[in-house]
Amino acid sequence: MAYQSGTVGPLNYNQDNSGVKTDTTTDIQYLPQQFGAPDGAQIITGTVNQGYTVSRGTAYVENLVIQEGGITFQVYTQAADDGIFGHHSGAITVNTSFQWYAE
């Protein structure tokens, strides 16, 4: 098999807790094969870039794990509280990009 490589992203993941009564934590996993890479393809770990923008309330990325086989992380958004002087629900956009290779 000849050497193959590819670039993925930026992948944009949006999470918004508007209208949700409980905090939300979502597990995200990106594998090279999800984006057209052949079986056995590996992520070039030094090429992973991830950033995020919180547009409202409390929201963040946690537990980012970058391995040759895949990238995993969790996205947290806080629900608005029901009080008169509560806080805003969380809203976040996470962008991720990476390169993969296969031999």
N, C-alpha and C positions, 0 to 999 in steps of 0.2 A: 504494500500500500504506500502510495506517495504521501509526503508530508502535506497536511492540510491545516489551515488556520482560518479564523474568522473573528469578527468584532461584533459584539452584541450591545445594543443600547444607543443612547440612554433609554432604559426601561422606566416608565413612570408609573408608580403605584400611588393611588389616591385613597385616603381613608378619611371619612367625615362622620362625626358622631351626631349630626343634627337629627333630632327626633328619636334618638336612642336614649333609653333611661339608665343604661349601665355602661361603665367603662368598657372599652373594647381593646383586646390584644389579639393581633392576627399573626400567625406564623406564615412566613414567606420563604420559599425555596426556589432558587434558580439553578437549573442544570444546563450544561451546554446543549444537550440533546433536545431540550425544549425549543431551541432556536435553530434547528437544522444541522447541528454538529453530529458527526457519526458516533456510533457506540464506541466507547473507550476514550472519547475526547476529554481533555483535561483543561481546566482553567489555568491560565498563567496568572498566578496569584498576585504578582506585583503590578498587574494592569487593572485591578479592580478599583473603580472609583464609585463612591457613593456620597450623596449629599441629600439634604432634605430642607424643605421650607414649611414652616408652621404658619398657616394663614389665620388661625383662630384658636384661642384657648390653649390647653395643655396637650401636647402631643410630642412624641419622640420615637426614635429607633433605639432598640436595645438588643443585646445578645448577638451581635454581628459575628458570624463565623465564616471565614474565607478558607476554603480548602480546594485542592485541585479537582475534586469530584463535584463540588457545588458550593453555592453561597446560601446561607440561611440567616435569617434575622427575624425579629418581632417588631411590629408597629403598634404603638399604644396611642389611643385617643381617649380623652376624658369626656364623660357625659356631663351635660349641663346639670347643675343642681336645681332642685325645684323651688328654692327659696326666692324671695322677692329680690334680694341683692346677691343672687348666685353668680356663678361664673359662666363663661361661654363654653359650649361644647368644643371639643378639639377637632381640628382639621389639618391634615398634613399631606404633602406630596413628597414621595421618596423617589429619587432617580439613581439608577444603578447602571454601570456599564462595565464590560470586561472583554478580554480576548481569550480565545481557546485555541488549542492545537491538538492534532491527532497525527500519529505516525503509522 
